[in-house]
């Protein structure tokens, strides 16, 4: 079991910045990658970014490339999402997720779909005003 707790959400004006944190506990030594997804009102949950904990390979949705940066602190079992140049369309609940799959010792694959993730946090609200 892995428990995930997100923090750092809030209300910000367009153009502003926020940093989300996701603290993991439990069976964290088996975690291959951690990701951020988001869900806006009336829309499906969508991929934002992911990072492979060993090696740091990262991937981003096109909509956030160049504005968001994912990072991890393995010693603290924490993943961060630095969000800059925020836009009203970034408004959503942001969820942290953990992937505990085995990719045969290869740490280059960056999972981007929901079913590849085994554990989820409760989410943190990000609201960007125009």
N, C-alpha and C positions, 0 to 999 in steps of 0.2 A: 504494500500500500504506500502511496505517496500522497501527502497533503500539500496543497498549494494555496497560498494566501497572497492575493494581489493588494497593492496599495498605490497611492499617488494620483488617483484620479481627481477630477475637480472641474471647476468652471474657469475657462480662459477665453480671452478675446482672440479673434482671428489674427494670425501672425505670431501669436505667443507660443510658449513652450511648456511642456510637462514631462516629467520622468516617472514612468510606472516601474514598480518593483514587483517581483514575484518570488516569494520565499518558499522553498521546498523543504519538506521534512519527511521522515520515514525512510523508505527504501531508495534513497536518492542515488546510491552507488550504482544502481542498475539503469539510471536514466541515460538515454542516448542523446536526446535533443529536447529542447524546450521551445515553446512557440507562443506567439500572441495571435489571437483571433479577435474579431470584433463583430458585434451585431447591432445594427441601427434599428430603430423602431420600424416595424413592418417589413423588414428585410431579413434575408437569411444570414447566418453566421458566415463570415468570410475570413480567409487567411490574411494575416498582416506581415508576420515575420517569424523566422525560426533560426535557431542556432544549435549546432552540434557541440555538445559540452566538451568533447575531446577534440582539440584542433581548432575549434572556433568557426568552422564553415558556417556561413549565414546566407539567408535568402530573404527576399522582400517581395511583397506585392508591388506591381507597377505603380499603383496609386500612391505609394508612400516612399518609393525609392528617391534618395537624395534628401529626404526630409526626416525620416526616422532612422535610428540606429539601435540595433540590438546588441547587448553585451552580456557577459556573465562573469560572476565571481564564484568559481568552483569551491573555494574555501568556505564561502558563506552559503553555498547552495542557493544562490540568488541570481535571477536573470532580470535585466533592466531593459526598458524600452524608452529611449530618449526621443521625444517627439518635438520637432521644431517646425516653424512655419505652419502652424496648425490652421486648418480650414474648417468652416462649418460642416462640411461633409465628412469630417473625421469624427463627428459626434456619434457616440455609440457606447455600448457596454463592452469593455475590453476584458477578454478572458485569457488566462494563462493555461497552458496545457503541457503535459509531459509525455514523452514517447519512451517506452522501455523496451523497444524491440531490439533484436539481435541482427545486425547487418553483416555478419561474418567478418568482423574486425575491420570493416571498411568504414571510414569516418568522413566520407565525401558526400554522402546522400543527404539531402535536406528535405524531409517530409513536409508537405504543404497541404494535405487534406485532412479533414477532421477525423476520419476513421483510423488514421495512423497514430492517433493520440489516445493514451490509455487513462489519463487522469486529468481532471479539470478543476480550476478554481471557481469561486463564486462570481467573479467579475467585479470590475470597478468602473464607475460611470465617468466618461469624459464628455464634457459639453463645451463646444466651441461657439461662441457668440459672434455674430457678424457686426 
